[in-house]
């Protein structure tokens, strides 16, 4: 179960030398690929086929609904992750999503699919994913050794970029060729395969669970408010990224609108743009740990770079330029994810991780419904190129705010690292000072 300790063993990729982690990681690839494929496919179906007027609002509302569970269910998710065996929770979430997608496929094959059914399906799938993602993040220490946490985090976060890449390549194209019924069939297959894979994986008991089982009096789990109150620097970072997400996540609404109104393209163009974003994020997830500098410095530079590359499509309406800009933006997202989630894995006490990662997902996702609705409404009145410029302008204050935190990073994080339940790895390692 433990990763090999020999130098030769550690030269192999983590997913190959740790079978349990590799199996669970592959399961996450399938679940997130499925939900992203569904989001991209249905969003394109709304813009290109199902809605003739108010396309921006329809698409924005759909994307907003797809993010509501992560925001509204954060306390429920935190309790579930803390209470139930992680393998069982992951398997149940994937299986329930597979059943939902299968039911939608049957409905779509039998008759014309009403818009309400598509919205209800994405709500159900997003609910399953809201349990799956923080549970898997919390489970990383149960699957790998401490020295492999950052590598495991990189692989885990690369799932989102692989999902975007797969969803981009398949979602819109499947809708163009097989409709929503074909899309739902593909999603159901992916979810059910993921549930089967997770069933075969073996999880180690975490140190906190060992102490609790032995009756050593593990302290009571704290509320979400208490967890963040003791991590002021982490809380400020989350606020910065929540503000940035208000503008970055709008790209998922802007892409289909930009394709339809500016590029006059079809599902293939949506696939190209989404794949560029996903490929960039994938590369950033695997290279993020090698980018030098403290996380706050790296994060502010990446946000500034994203502001520049998201502005260019507002000025130059050429497919190669837009695809390249989205690839760079995706790389920045991947780097930010690896550096900060790895930092949080070591700064947050083990007993607080279920609550923290649930509230992290909720806080970062809270702006997604707002961004989707806002940019969807704006898309019915402003050009898609103007939306790109608005995105870019909105990222500048967030980049500046994150940069201003860097002088306090060492003191605050060191205090958090010295907390009783804290991971023992020093801040220098967690902060990327190699």
C-alpha positions in Angstrom: 0.0 0.0 0.0 2.8 2.4 0.9 4.9 3.8 -1.9 8.3 2.2 -2.4 11.1 3.9 -0.5 13.9 3.0 -2.8 15.3 5.7 -5.2 14.5 3.5 -8.1 10.9 3.2 -7.0 10.5 6.9 -6.5 11.6 7.7 -10.0 8.4 6.0 -11.3 5.2 8.1 -11.5 3.1 8.1 -8.4 0.1 6.6 -10.1 2.2 3.6 -11.1 4.0 2.9 -7.9 1.0 3.4 -5.7 -1.8 1.3 -7.1 -4.5 2.4 -4.7 -3.9 6.1 -5.5 -3.7 5.4 -9.2 -7.0 3.6 -9.1 -8.8 6.3 -7.2 -7.2 9.0 -9.4 -8.5 7.3 -12.5 -11.9 7.1 -11.0 -11.8 10.9 -10.4 -10.7 11.4 -14.0 -13.8 9.6 -15.2 -16.3 11.4 -12.9 -15.0 14.9 -13.6 -14.7 14.1 -17.3 -18.3 13.0 -17.3 -19.6 16.1 -15.5 -17.6 18.4 -17.6 -18.7 16.7 -20.8 -22.3 17.0 -19.7 -21.8 20.7 -18.9 -20.1 21.5 -22.2 -22.5 19.4 -24.2 -25.7 20.8 -22.7 -24.5 24.3 -22.7 -23.8 24.1 -26.4 -27.2 22.3 -26.9 -28.9 25.3 -25.3 -27.0 27.9 -27.3 -27.1 26.1 -30.7 -30.3 24.0 -30.7 -32.8 24.4 -27.8 -33.1 28.2 -27.3 -33.6 30.8 -30.0 -33.7 34.0 -27.8 -32.1 34.7 -24.5 -29.3 32.2 -25.2 -26.9 34.0 -22.7 -29.4 33.8 -19.9 -30.3 30.1 -20.6 -26.6 29.1 -20.7 -25.7 31.2 -17.7 -28.6 29.8 -15.7 -27.5 26.3 -16.6 -24.0 26.8 -15.4 -25.2 28.5 -12.3 -27.4 25.5 -11.4 -24.5 23.2 -11.9 -22.5 24.9 -9.2 -25.2 25.4 -6.5 -24.7 22.1 -4.7 -21.1 22.7 -3.9 -22.0 26.0 -2.3 -25.3 25.2 -0.5 -24.3 21.7 0.7 -20.9 22.6 2.2 -21.9 21.9 5.8 -23.6 18.6 4.9 -20.6 17.5 2.8 -18.2 18.3 5.6 -20.2 16.1 8.0 -20.5 13.3 5.6 -16.8 13.3 4.7 -16.0 13.3 8.5 -18.5 10.6 9.4 -18.5 8.0 6.6 -15.7 5.8 5.2 -14.2 7.7 2.3 -14.2 4.8 -0.1 -17.9 4.1 0.5 -18.8 7.8 0.0 -16.8 8.1 -3.2 -18.4 4.9 -4.6 -21.9 6.0 -3.6 -21.5 9.4 -5.2 -20.2 8.0 -8.5 -22.9 5.3 -8.6 -25.7 7.8 -8.0 -24.4 10.0 -10.7 -24.3 7.1 -13.1 -27.9 6.2 -12.3 -29.0 9.8 -12.9 -27.2 10.0 -16.3 -28.7 6.6 -17.3 -32.2 7.8 -16.5 -31.7 10.9 -18.5 -30.5 8.9 -21.4 -33.6 6.7 -21.4 -35.8 9.9 -21.2 -34.0 11.6 -24.1 -34.2 8.4 -26.2 -38.0 8.0 -25.6 -39.1 11.6 -26.2 -37.9 15.2 -26.7 -36.1 16.4 -23.7 -37.6 19.4 -21.9 -35.2 22.1 -20.7 -36.3 21.5 -17.1 -35.0 17.9 -17.3 -31.6 19.1 -18.4 -31.4 21.5 -15.5 -32.6 18.9 -13.0 -30.0 16.4 -14.3 -27.1 18.8 -14.0 -28.3 19.7 -10.4 -28.2 16.0 -9.5 -24.8 15.3 -11.1 -23.3 18.4 -9.5 -24.7 17.2 -6.1 -22.8 13.9 -6.5 -19.6 15.8 -7.5 -20.0 18.1 -4.5 -19.5 15.1 -2.2 -16.9 13.3 -4.4 -14.3 16.1 -4.8 -13.7 17.2 -1.2 -13.9 13.6 -0.1 -11.1 12.6 -2.5 -9.0 15.6 -1.5 -9.4 14.7 2.2 -8.5 11.1 1.3 -5.1 11.9 -0.2 -3.1 11.2 3.1 -4.9 7.8 3.3 -3.6 6.9 -0.1 0.0 8.2 -0.2 2.9 8.8 2.1 3.6 12.4 3.4 6.5 13.0 1.0 4.2 12.2 -1.9 1.4 14.6 -0.9 2.4 17.4 -3.4 2.8 14.9 -6.2 -0.5 13.4 -5.4 -2.1 16.8 -5.3 -0.7 17.5 -8.7 -2.2 14.3 -10.1 -5.5 15.0 -8.4 -5.8 18.6 -9.7 -4.7 17.4 -13.2 -8.0 15.5 -13.1 -9.9 18.8 -13.6 -7.8 19.6 -16.6 -8.1 16.2 -18.1 -11.8 16.5 -17.5 -12.0 19.8 -19.3 -9.9 18.4 -22.1 -12.1 15.3 -22.5 -15.3 17.2 -22.0 -14.2 19.8 -24.6 -13.3 17.2 -27.2 -16.4 15.1 -26.7 -19.3 17.2 -25.2 -20.2 19.5 -28.0 -19.2 17.0 -30.7 -21.5 14.3 -29.2 -24.4 16.7 -29.1 -23.9 17.7 -32.7 -23.9 14.0 -33.7 -26.0 12.1 -31.2 -27.9 14.7 -29.2 -28.4 14.8 -25.5 -29.3 11.1 -25.4 -25.8 10.1 -26.7 -24.2 12.5 -24.3 -26.1 11.0 -21.3 -25.1 7.5 -22.3 -21.4 8.4 -22.3 -21.7 10.1 -19.0 -23.4 7.1 -17.4 -20.7 4.8 -18.6 -18.0 6.9 -17.2 -19.6 7.3 -13.8 -20.3 3.6 -13.4 -16.8 2.7 -14.4 -15.5 5.1 -11.8 -17.7 3.5 -9.1 -16.3 0.0 -10.0 -12.7 1.2 -9.9 -13.1 2.8 -6.5 -14.6 -0.4 -5.1 -11.3 -2.2 -5.8 -9.1 0.4 -4.1 -7.8 0.0 -0.5 -7.6 3.0 1.8 -5.3 3.3 4.7 -6.7 4.5 8.1 -5.5 8.1 8.8 -3.6 8.8 12.0 -6.5 10.8 13.4 -8.9 7.8 12.8 -6.4 5.5 14.5 -6.3 7.6 17.6 -10.1 8.0 17.7 -10.6 4.2 17.2 -8.2 3.6 20.1 -10.1 5.9 22.4 -7.4 8.5 22.7 -9.8 11.4 22.8 -9.5 13.1 19.5 -10.8 16.6 19.9 -14.3 17.3 18.6 -14.6 18.3 15.0 -15.0 22.1 14.7 -17.4 24.2 12.7 -16.5 25.7 9.4 -16.4 29.2 11.0 -13.9 28.0 13.7 -11.7 26.3 11.2 -11.3 29.5 9.1 -11.0 31.7 12.2 -7.8 30.0 13.2 -6.3 30.3 9.7 -6.4 34.0 8.9 -3.8 34.0 6.1 -5.5 31.0 4.4 -8.8 32.8 4.7 -7.5 35.8 3.0 -6.1 33.7 0.2 -9.5 32.0 -0.3 -11.2 35.4 -0.5 -8.8 36.6 -3.2 -9.4 33.5 -5.3 -13.1 33.7 -4.7 -13.0 37.2 -6.1 -10.9 36.1 -9.1 -13.3 33.2 -9.8 -16.1 35.7 -10.4 -14.3 36.5 -13.6 -12.3 33.4 -14.5 -15.2 31.0 -14.3 -17.3 33.2 -16.6 -15.1 31.7 -19.4 -17.4 28.7 -19.5 -20.3 30.9 -20.4 -18.3 33.1 -22.8 -16.9 30.3 -24.9 -20.1 29.0 -26.4 -21.4 32.6 -26.9 -18.1 33.7 -28.5 -18.2 30.6 -30.8 -21.7 31.3 -31.9 -21.7 35.0 -32.3 -18.1 36.0 -33.1 -16.5 33.0 -34.7 -19.7 31.7 -36.3 -18.4 28.2 -35.5 -20.0 24.9 -34.4 -19.3 22.1 -31.9 -15.8 21.6 -33.3 -14.8 25.2 -32.5 -16.2 24.8 -29.0 -14.1 21.6 -28.7 -11.0 23.4 -29.8 -11.4 26.3 -27.4 -12.3 24.1 -24.4 -9.5 21.6 -25.2 -7.0 24.5 -25.3 -8.1 25.6 -21.8 -8.0 22.0 -20.5 -4.7 21.2 -22.1 -3.1 24.3 -20.5 -4.5 23.4 -17.1 -3.2 19.8 -17.4 0.3 21.1 -18.2 0.1 23.6 -15.3 -1.0 20.8 -12.9 2.1 18.7 -13.6 4.6 21.6 -13.7 3.2 23.8 -11.0 5.3 22.3 -8.2 8.5 23.3 -10.2 7.6 27.0 -10.5 9.8 28.9 -8.0 8.6 31.4 -5.5 6.2 31.6 -2.6 2.6 30.7 -3.4 1.3 34.2 -3.0 3.9 35.6 -5.5 3.3 32.8 -8.0 -0.5 33.3 -7.6 -0.4 37.0 -8.2 1.8 36.7 -11.2 -0.5 34.0 -12.7 -3.6 36.1 -12.1 -1.9 39.0 -13.8 -1.0 36.8 -16.8 -4.5 35.5 -17.0 -5.8 39.1 -17.2 -3.6 39.8 -20.2 -4.4 36.6 -22.1 -8.2 36.9 -21.4 -8.2 40.4 -22.8 -6.6 39.5 -26.2 -9.7 37.6 -27.5 -11.6 40.9 -26.9 -9.3 42.6 -29.3 -8.3 39.9 -31.8 -11.0 37.5 -33.1 -8.8 34.8 -34.5 -9.1 31.1 -33.6 -5.3 30.4 -33.2 -4.9 33.5 -31.0 -7.9 32.6 -28.8 -6.9 29.0 -28.5 -3.3 30.0 -27.4 -4.6 32.5 -24.9 -6.9 29.9 -23.3 -4.0 27.5 -23.1 -1.9 30.0 -21.2 -4.9 30.9 -18.9 -5.4 27.2 -18.2 -1.7 26.8 -17.4 -2.0 29.6 -14.8 -5.0 27.9 -13.3 -3.1 24.6 -13.0 -0.1 26.1 -11.3 -2.3 28.0 -8.8 -4.2 24.9 -7.9 -1.1 22.7 -7.3 0.8 25.3 -5.2 -2.1 26.4 -3.0 -3.9 23.1 -2.4 -0.5 21.5 -1.5 0.1 24.4 0.9 -3.4 23.9 2.4 -2.8 20.1 2.8 0.1 20.9 5.2 -1.2 24.0 6.9 -4.7 22.7 7.8 -4.8 20.4 10.9 -5.8 16.8 10.0 -9.0 16.9 12.1 -10.1 20.0 10.3 -9.5 18.9 6.7 -13.0 17.5 6.0 -14.6 20.9 7.0 -11.9 22.9 5.4 -11.9 21.4 1.9 -15.7 21.5 1.9 -15.8 25.1 2.8 -12.9 25.8 0.3 -15.0 24.3 -2.5 -18.1 26.2 -1.4 -16.2 29.6 -1.0 -14.5 29.3 -4.4 -17.6 28.0 -6.0 -19.9 30.7 -4.4 -19.1 33.2 -7.2 -19.7 30.7 -10.0 -23.5 31.0 -10.0 -23.2 34.8 -9.8 -20.7 34.9 -12.6 -22.7 32.6 -14.8 -25.9 34.6 -14.4 -24.2 37.9 -14.6 -22.2 37.1 -17.7 -25.1 35.2 -19.2 -27.4 38.3 -18.9 -24.6 40.6 -20.2 -24.1 38.3 -23.1 -27.7 39.0 -24.3 -26.8 42.8 -24.4 -23.1 43.1 -25.0 -20.8 41.4 -27.5 -18.8 38.4 -26.4 -15.6 40.3 -27.1 -16.7 43.0 -24.6 -17.2 40.2 -22.0 -13.6 39.1 -22.5 -12.4 42.6 -21.6 -14.6 42.7 -18.5 -13.1 39.4 -17.4 -9.6 40.7 -17.8 -10.3 44.0 -15.9 -11.8 42.1 -13.0 -8.7 40.0 -12.4 -6.4 42.9 -11.8 -7.6 43.9 -8.3 -7.5 40.2 -7.2 -3.9 39.9 -8.4 -2.9 43.0 -6.6 -4.6 41.9 -3.4 -2.9 38.5 -3.4 0.5 40.2 -4.0 0.0 42.4 -0.9 -0.3 39.3 1.3 3.2 38.0 0.5 5.0 39.9 3.3 2.8 38.4 6.0 2.9 34.9 4.5 5.9 33.6 6.4 4.8 34.8 9.9 1.2 33.7 9.6 1.8 30.4 8.0 4.5 29.5 10.5 2.0 30.1 13.3 -0.5 27.9 11.6 2.2 25.2 11.1 3.0 25.2 14.8 -0.7 24.4 15.7 -1.0 21.2 17.8 -2.8 19.2 15.2 -0.7 20.6 12.3 1.3 18.6 9.8 5.0 18.6 10.9 6.5 19.5 7.5 8.1 23.0 7.7 6.7 26.0 5.9 9.7 26.3 3.6 8.8 23.0 2.0 5.0 23.7 1.9 5.6 27.2 0.5 7.7 26.0 -2.4 11.1 27.4 -1.2 13.3 24.7 -2.7 
